[in-house]
């Protein structure tokens, strides 16, 4: 199943709930997504998507992704889309680092490969475990009262897990946590996410003040060294996100007893191929696993849904329904969203039907593109 052509598209995806704010006062109004259409000689089309959260969240930005993909797509023409290790090796030889540039291309190869096998992507990734995947909703930084109202709104919409963005002034962050905790039912799962913004002294202050609250703590500091220094003070589940940029980081964190759970973002680690490896090791180590991404709409949401569905339920934590975060749509998919959970689509590959007309004109095409046709032929 040789790759015949690859086309790239750009789509602006505004946030449904307005400005999204995280630690340090950083904010974004939406995702600028880069979408990959991969066409194989035998008529199978694979789709991929990568959308960074602005240019401030991870070492990634939209114009960098697009420039990098322009460099990479000619390198993949003629390769077998099913040979995901080979395509990853080619990308790593052609472009050192810049994992986020490779993620959507790798995703498109997996979509095409699973379609060729006429199987849902989750089955190709290990199996379909269980029926439903828990969802969380992130509450961006605002006043404590506004965040409490937002949390209450999300619970009314059916979400049972809330991520509270902290990471600014500790006293204000304590008020934010108290306000949200008081506004939602006791059984609501709460995660305090500092997005790597606190110093170690701030973490200890926050932990002392919130000792009586029930929550998990996510990525309080930027480095593993800082996390080591606060681990002894943290008597609640500790999750690492931004620190996990590859398998070595996961192994280092686990060896030092730093983590109870891990968040794997596909764009950060380079796509499904490398994300799956990290996921499988995390499962074997007995960690709670979240698989998500930095942003996107239906294509990206489908990929993370399949990754989560193929993760054993005993290790599965939760993920996000990014397509419900934004106001635009580029595909149809049956995620069966409801009551704070969803499921991976049933069809082959990603199980979605992309509305190519919604993407506009391709800004880059390499190879010989076929006439427009459905995703599965």
C-alpha positions as CSV (number, residue, x, y, z in Angstrom):
1,X,0.0,0.0,0.0
2,X,2.4,2.6,-1.3
3,X,1.8,6.3,-0.5
4,X,0.9,8.1,-3.7
5,X,0.3,11.6,-2.5
6,X,0.0,13.7,0.6
7,X,-1.9,17.0,0.9
8,X,-1.8,19.5,3.8
9,X,-4.7,21.7,4.9
10,X,-5.0,24.4,7.5
11,X,-8.1,25.1,9.6
12,X,-8.8,27.7,12.3
13,X,-10.9,26.2,15.2
14,X,-12.2,28.8,17.6
15,X,-13.0,27.8,21.2
16,X,-16.7,27.3,21.9
17,X,-16.3,28.8,25.5
18,X,-14.1,31.7,24.5
19,X,-10.6,32.5,25.6
20,X,-8.7,29.5,27.1
21,X,-6.3,30.5,29.9
22,X,-3.7,28.3,31.6
23,X,-0.8,28.9,34.0
24,X,1.2,32.1,33.8
25,X,-1.7,34.0,32.3
26,X,-1.1,32.5,28.9
27,X,-4.1,32.3,26.6
28,X,-5.4,31.2,23.2
29,X,-8.6,31.8,21.3
30,X,-8.6,28.5,19.4
31,X,-6.5,25.9,17.6
32,X,-4.8,26.4,14.3
33,X,-4.9,22.9,13.0
34,X,-2.8,21.3,10.2
35,X,-4.7,18.4,8.6
36,X,-3.0,15.6,6.5
37,X,-4.7,13.7,3.7
38,X,-2.7,10.7,2.7
39,X,-3.7,8.8,-0.5
40,X,-2.4,5.3,-1.3
41,X,-2.2,3.7,-4.7
42,X,-5.0,1.2,-4.0
43,X,-7.5,4.0,-3.2
44,X,-7.3,4.1,0.6
45,X,-7.2,7.6,2.2
46,X,-5.7,8.2,5.6
47,X,-6.3,11.3,7.7
48,X,-4.2,13.0,10.4
49,X,-4.3,16.2,12.4
50,X,-2.0,18.2,14.6
51,X,-3.1,21.4,16.4
52,X,-0.9,23.1,19.0
53,X,-2.3,25.2,21.8
54,X,-0.8,28.5,20.6
55,X,3.0,28.8,20.6
56,X,3.4,28.9,24.4
57,X,2.2,25.5,25.7
58,X,4.7,22.9,24.2
59,X,7.8,23.3,22.0
60,X,5.4,23.5,19.0
61,X,3.6,26.1,16.9
62,X,1.4,26.0,13.9
63,X,3.6,27.7,11.4
64,X,6.5,25.5,12.5
65,X,4.4,22.4,12.0
66,X,3.4,23.5,8.5
67,X,6.9,24.4,7.5
68,X,8.2,21.1,8.8
69,X,5.6,19.0,7.1
70,X,6.4,20.7,3.8
71,X,9.9,19.3,4.3
72,X,8.8,15.8,5.2
73,X,5.9,14.9,2.9
74,X,8.1,14.4,-0.2
75,X,10.2,12.0,1.8
76,X,7.2,9.7,2.4
77,X,6.0,9.3,-1.2
78,X,6.4,5.7,-2.3
79,X,6.7,4.3,1.2
80,X,4.3,1.6,2.5
81,X,1.8,3.4,4.8
82,X,1.4,0.1,6.8
83,X,5.1,0.2,7.7
84,X,4.8,2.7,10.4
85,X,8.2,2.0,12.0
86,X,9.8,2.6,8.6
87,X,8.0,5.8,8.0
88,X,8.9,7.1,11.4
89,X,12.6,6.2,10.8
90,X,12.5,8.1,7.5
91,X,11.0,11.2,9.2
92,X,13.5,11.0,12.0
93,X,16.4,10.8,9.5
94,X,15.0,13.7,7.4
95,X,14.2,16.0,10.4
96,X,16.0,15.8,13.7
97,X,13.6,16.4,16.6
98,X,10.4,18.4,16.1
99,X,8.2,15.5,17.1
100,X,5.0,17.6,16.7
101,X,5.7,18.0,13.0
102,X,5.5,14.2,12.5
103,X,2.4,13.4,14.5
104,X,-0.3,14.0,11.9
105,X,1.7,12.2,9.2
106,X,2.1,9.2,11.5
107,X,-1.6,9.4,12.3
108,X,-2.6,9.3,8.7
109,X,-0.5,6.2,8.1
110,X,-2.2,4.4,11.0
111,X,-5.7,5.4,9.6
112,X,-4.8,4.1,6.2
113,X,-3.2,0.9,7.5
114,X,-6.3,0.1,9.7
115,X,-8.6,0.8,6.7
116,X,-6.5,-1.6,4.6
117,X,-7.0,-4.3,7.2
118,X,-10.7,-3.3,7.4
119,X,-10.5,-3.0,11.2
120,X,-11.1,-0.1,13.6
121,X,-7.9,1.6,14.7
122,X,-8.3,0.6,18.3
123,X,-8.3,-3.1,17.3
124,X,-5.1,-2.5,15.3
125,X,-3.6,-0.9,18.5
126,X,-4.4,-3.8,20.8
127,X,-8.1,-4.3,21.1
128,X,-11.4,-2.6,22.1
129,X,-11.5,-2.6,25.9
130,X,-14.9,-1.9,27.4
131,X,-17.6,0.3,26.0
132,X,-17.1,3.8,27.4
133,X,-14.1,6.1,27.9
134,X,-14.4,8.8,30.8
135,X,-14.0,12.4,29.7
136,X,-12.8,15.4,31.7
137,X,-13.4,19.1,31.0
138,X,-10.8,21.7,31.7
139,X,-11.7,24.9,33.5
140,X,-9.4,27.7,32.3
141,X,-8.1,30.3,34.7
142,X,-10.5,33.0,35.7
143,X,-11.8,34.4,39.0
144,X,-12.7,31.8,41.6
145,X,-16.4,32.6,41.1
146,X,-16.2,32.3,37.3
147,X,-14.4,29.0,37.5
148,X,-16.9,27.7,40.0
149,X,-19.7,28.6,37.6
150,X,-17.9,27.0,34.7
151,X,-17.4,23.8,36.7
152,X,-21.0,23.7,37.6
153,X,-22.0,24.2,34.0
154,X,-19.8,21.3,32.9
155,X,-21.2,19.0,35.5
156,X,-24.7,19.9,34.3
157,X,-23.6,19.0,30.8
158,X,-22.7,15.5,32.1
159,X,-19.0,15.7,32.8
160,X,-17.9,14.0,36.0
161,X,-14.2,14.9,35.9
162,X,-12.8,18.5,36.0
163,X,-9.3,19.8,35.5
164,X,-8.8,23.0,37.4
165,X,-6.1,25.2,35.9
166,X,-3.9,26.6,38.7
167,X,-0.2,27.8,38.5
168,X,-0.5,31.5,39.2
169,X,-0.5,33.1,42.6
170,X,-0.8,30.3,45.1
171,X,-3.3,32.1,47.3
172,X,-5.5,32.8,44.3
173,X,-5.1,29.2,43.2
174,X,-6.2,27.9,46.6
175,X,-9.3,30.0,46.3
176,X,-10.0,28.7,42.8
177,X,-9.8,25.1,44.1
178,X,-12.0,25.8,47.0
179,X,-14.6,27.6,44.9
180,X,-14.8,24.8,42.3
181,X,-14.8,22.0,44.9
182,X,-17.7,23.7,46.7
183,X,-19.7,24.2,43.5
184,X,-19.7,20.7,42.2
185,X,-20.9,17.3,43.6
186,X,-18.6,15.6,46.1
187,X,-18.1,12.6,43.8
188,X,-16.8,14.8,41.0
189,X,-13.1,13.9,40.2
190,X,-10.9,17.0,40.5
191,X,-7.4,17.4,39.0
192,X,-5.3,20.5,39.9
193,X,-3.2,21.2,36.9
194,X,-0.3,23.7,37.2
195,X,1.1,23.2,33.7
196,X,4.6,23.1,35.1
197,X,4.5,26.7,36.4
198,X,5.1,26.5,40.1
199,X,8.3,26.6,42.1
200,X,8.8,23.9,44.6
201,X,8.0,26.2,47.5
202,X,4.7,27.1,45.9
203,X,3.8,23.5,45.5
204,X,4.4,22.8,49.2
205,X,2.3,25.8,50.2
206,X,-0.5,24.7,47.9
207,X,-0.4,21.1,49.3
208,X,-0.5,22.3,52.9
209,X,-3.5,24.6,52.3
210,X,-5.5,21.9,50.4
211,X,-4.7,19.0,52.6
212,X,-8.4,18.3,53.4
213,X,-9.4,18.4,49.7
214,X,-9.8,15.3,47.5
215,X,-7.9,15.8,44.2
216,X,-5.0,14.7,42.0
217,X,-2.1,17.0,41.3
218,X,-0.8,17.3,37.7
219,X,2.6,18.6,36.6
220,X,3.2,21.0,39.4
221,X,6.8,21.8,38.3
222,X,8.7,22.1,35.1
223,X,11.5,19.5,35.7
224,X,11.8,16.0,37.1
225,X,14.4,17.3,39.5
226,X,11.9,19.7,41.0
227,X,9.3,17.0,41.1
228,X,11.7,14.8,43.1
229,X,12.0,17.5,45.7
230,X,8.3,17.8,46.3
231,X,7.2,14.1,45.9
232,X,7.7,13.4,49.6
233,X,5.3,16.2,50.5
234,X,2.6,15.0,48.0
235,X,0.3,12.4,49.6
236,X,-2.2,12.4,46.7
237,X,-2.0,11.0,43.1
238,X,0.7,12.8,41.1
239,X,0.4,12.9,37.4
240,X,3.1,14.0,34.9
241,X,2.2,15.6,31.5
242,X,4.6,18.1,30.1
243,X,7.6,16.2,31.4
244,X,6.7,13.1,29.4
245,X,8.2,13.8,26.0
246,X,9.3,10.3,25.3
247,X,9.9,6.9,26.8
248,X,13.2,7.8,28.6
249,X,11.4,10.5,30.6
250,X,8.7,8.0,31.6
251,X,11.3,5.4,32.7
252,X,13.2,8.1,34.7
253,X,10.1,9.3,36.5
254,X,8.9,5.8,37.4
255,X,12.4,4.7,38.5
256,X,12.4,7.6,41.0
257,X,8.9,6.8,42.3
258,X,7.6,10.2,41.1
259,X,4.4,9.3,39.4
260,X,1.1,7.5,39.8
261,X,-0.3,8.5,36.4
262,X,0.9,9.8,33.0
263,X,-0.6,12.0,30.3
264,X,0.7,11.2,26.8
265,X,0.1,13.9,24.2
266,X,0.4,12.5,20.7
267,X,1.9,15.7,19.1
268,X,4.5,16.0,21.9
269,X,5.9,12.5,21.5
270,X,5.6,12.3,17.7
271,X,2.4,10.5,17.0
272,X,0.6,7.2,17.5
273,X,3.6,4.9,16.9
274,X,5.7,6.4,19.7
275,X,2.7,7.2,21.9
276,X,1.6,3.5,21.7
277,X,5.1,2.4,22.9
278,X,5.0,4.8,25.9
279,X,1.4,3.7,26.6
280,X,2.2,0.1,26.6
281,X,5.2,0.6,29.0
282,X,3.1,2.7,31.3
283,X,0.5,0.0,31.4
284,X,3.1,-2.7,32.2
285,X,4.3,-0.4,35.0
286,X,0.8,-0.2,36.5
287,X,0.3,3.5,35.9
288,X,-2.9,5.3,35.3
289,X,-2.9,6.5,31.6
290,X,-4.4,9.4,29.8
291,X,-3.9,9.8,26.1
292,X,-4.8,13.0,24.4
293,X,-3.2,15.7,22.3
294,X,-2.6,19.5,22.2
295,X,-5.8,20.2,20.3
296,X,-7.8,19.6,17.2
297,X,-11.3,18.6,16.1
298,X,-12.9,15.3,14.9
299,X,-9.8,13.7,13.3
300,X,-7.6,14.2,16.4
301,X,-10.5,13.3,18.7
302,X,-11.0,10.0,16.9
303,X,-7.3,9.2,17.2
304,X,-7.2,9.7,20.9
305,X,-10.5,7.9,21.4
306,X,-9.0,4.8,19.6
307,X,-5.8,5.1,21.6
308,X,-7.8,5.2,24.9
309,X,-10.2,2.4,23.8
310,X,-7.2,0.1,23.2
311,X,-5.9,0.9,26.7
312,X,-6.9,-1.7,29.3
313,X,-9.7,-0.3,31.5
314,X,-7.7,-1.0,34.7
315,X,-5.1,1.5,33.6
316,X,-7.4,3.9,31.7
317,X,-7.8,7.3,33.3
318,X,-9.7,9.8,31.1
319,X,-9.3,11.9,28.0
320,X,-10.9,14.9,26.1
321,X,-13.5,15.4,23.4
322,X,-11.7,18.2,21.6
323,X,-14.3,18.3,18.8
324,X,-16.8,19.7,21.4
325,X,-14.3,22.4,22.5
326,X,-14.4,24.1,19.1
327,X,-17.0,25.8,17.0
328,X,-16.1,24.2,13.6
329,X,-16.4,20.7,12.3
330,X,-14.5,18.9,9.5
331,X,-15.8,15.3,9.8
332,X,-18.7,13.2,11.0
333,X,-18.2,10.5,13.6
334,X,-20.3,8.5,16.0
335,X,-18.5,9.1,19.4
336,X,-21.8,8.5,21.3
337,X,-20.9,11.3,23.7
338,X,-23.0,11.5,26.8
339,X,-22.9,11.5,30.6
340,X,-19.3,12.4,30.7
341,X,-18.0,9.7,28.4
342,X,-17.7,8.6,24.8
343,X,-16.5,5.7,22.6
344,X,-14.2,5.2,19.7
345,X,-16.1,5.1,16.4
346,X,-16.9,1.6,15.1
347,X,-15.8,1.9,11.4
348,X,-12.4,1.0,9.9
349,X,-9.4,3.2,10.7
350,X,-10.4,6.3,12.5
351,X,-14.1,5.5,11.7
352,X,-14.8,9.0,10.5
353,X,-16.0,10.6,7.3
354,X,-14.1,13.8,6.5
355,X,-15.9,16.6,4.8
356,X,-13.0,17.7,2.6
357,X,-14.8,20.7,1.3
358,X,-14.7,22.2,4.8
359,X,-10.9,22.3,4.7
360,X,-10.5,24.7,1.8
361,X,-7.6,24.5,-0.6
362,X,-4.5,22.5,0.2
363,X,-1.4,24.6,0.9
364,X,0.9,21.8,0.0
365,X,0.6,18.6,-2.1
366,X,3.4,16.1,-2.9
367,X,3.1,13.2,-5.3
368,X,0.3,12.5,-7.7
369,X,-3.1,13.1,-6.1
370,X,-6.1,11.0,-7.1
371,X,-9.5,12.4,-7.9
372,X,-11.6,13.2,-4.8
373,X,-13.3,10.2,-3.3
374,X,-14.5,8.8,0.0
375,X,-12.1,7.9,2.8
376,X,-12.8,4.2,2.4
377,X,-12.9,2.7,-1.1
